[in-house]
Amino acid sequence: MSKGIMTCLLPHDGHPGMEIIWAADCRQAFNQGVKLAQTWLDNARSGWLWAIMIAERDLLPCAMERRAFEVGFLSRIHQRICSRQP
């Protein structure tokens, strides 16, 4: 039985990172999600967040990769939102 493949979200905006273990290698999809979220955050939040996420996510070939992309994307947004809390 496979032990799984670990993906890492680095700490950012003063919020801790995390590790997630996937049944298959989803690191690239996860990292794509994180990168896209950071691009959206860095570019004065141009465009609708949900539309940008869905458009890119739907380009991925399988459900597990799409889920990893979503988790990476939303985790990066979460880090930014939580960094604003006292």
C-alpha positions, 0 to 999 in steps of 0.5 A: 500500500502506498504511503501517499505523496505529500504537498506542502503549503509554505507559511505566508503572510504570517500564517503557518503552512501545512502539509497534505498527503494525497493518494497520488502525486498532486503536487503540481496541481496543488502548487498551480492553485497556490500560484494562481491565488497569489497572482490574484492577490498580487494583481489588485484582485482583478476579476472574480475570484470564483471565475478565475479558480473555476476556469483554471481548475477545469483544465486539469484532467482528473478529479483528484488534481482538480481537488488538489488545485482547489485546496491549494488555491483556497489555502493561500486565500485562507492564509491571507484572510487569516493574516488580517485577523488580530 
